[in-house]
Amino acid sequence: MFAQLGSKYASTLLGILRIVTGFLFFPHGGQKLFGWFGGMPQGMDVSFPSLIWFAGVLEFFGGLMILFGLFTRPVAFLLSGQMAFAYFMGHAKGGFWPIVNHGELAFLYSFLFLYFAAAGGGRFALDNLRRKKSI
């Protein structure tokens, strides 16, 4: 029973998960690039060409592309790598457990984006409109 129900709604739930993930992810870039949502702590270099600036660009524009489901697979693959890099460069040195090193979000985002890279954008993705035009 649950297997049939799950397969019936899998694409819809994938699309909703993608939208929610993009909605929660792009503000991280907005903080870095534009000072939105409280901005970055004093003394952090967010100017071009710092790593934080590049992270902000990827997070803001990549997050919006994930939100709308545009070029989902390649963007998600890139963001998965960025979040793995962020985890190992910024968090892992603080201890093995993500709860201890405050890397839960980077860890989780890395695997969410890896899933989107494999599964695609699901329902409600602009990729679906692009695909129909190319056929």
N, C-alpha and C positions, 0 to 999 in steps of 0.2 A: 504494500500500500504506500509506504513512505517513499520507496524507490520511484514509483510512478509519479507521485506528487512532486518529488524533487526534480525529476527530469522534465516535467511539464513547466516548471517555473525557474529552472536553472539559469536560462539566459536573462530573464527579468531580474533575478536576484543578483546575478553577476553585474548587470548594468547599474543596479542600485548601489552595490558595493563600490563600483568604480566611481560613481558620482559622489558618494559620501567621502571616499578617500581623496578625490581631487579637491572637494570643498574644504576638507580639513588640512590639506597639504599646501595649497597655494598661499595661504596667509603667512606661512613661514618665510616664503620669499618676499612677501609684502613687508614684513618686519625688517628684513635685511636691506632691501632696495629703497623703500619709500618711508621707512620709519612708522608704518602703520601698526596697529594692534600693540601699541606700547613700545615699538622700536627695539633696538639692540642696546645692551648695556653700554655705559660710558666707556670710552677707551678702546672699543673694538673697531678695527679698521675694516670698513665696509666699502671702501672706494675701489675703483678699477685699478689694477688687476688682482686684487686680493682673492684668496680662496673663498672667503665669505661672500664676496661680490658674485663670483661664478656660481656658488651654491645658491645664492638668491635668485639669479637668473634662471637656473634650472628648476628651482622650486616654484617660482612664480609662474613662469610660462609653461613649464612642464606640468605643473599642477592644474593649470587651466585647460591644457590639452587633454589631460586625463579626465577632468571634470566633464568636458564636452565629448570625449571619446574620439578625438582627432589624432590620427597616427598613433593609436593606443599602443600597439605592440613595440615599435622601436622606441617611443618615448618612455614607456614603462621599463624597458630593458635598461635604458640610460639612467633612469631615476633609481632603479634597483641597485645599479653599480654605485651611484652617488651615495646612496644611503648606506651601503656596505662600507664604502670608503669613510664616510662620516663616523660610522660605528667604530671601525678599527683605528682610525686616526684620533678621534676625540673621546671615545668612551672606554674602549677595551682596556686601556692602560689603567683604568680605575678599578679593575677587578674583573673576575670571571663572570659573575652574575649580572645580567642587565639591570636588575632591580637595584643593585649596589652601585653600578657605574653610571646610572641614569641614562642608559642607552636603549630603553624599551621601545621608544618611538622609532628611532633609526632602524633598529632590528626588525620591528614589525613592518614598517614601511618597505624595507628592502625585500621582504618575502611577499608582501602584497603586490608590489610592482613586478616581482618575478612571476607571480601567478598571472597578472594581467598580460605580461609579455607572452606567456604561453597560451592563455585562454582567449585573449582578445578583449574587446570592450563590452561584449554582450549587447543586450537590447538598449535602445535609446542612444546609441553611439553615432556620431557623425560619420564614422568610418563606414557604417552600413549604407549611407547615402552615397558616399564616394564610390563604393563597390558597385552599386546599382548603375551609376553613370558610366563606369568603365566596361560594363558588359554589353 
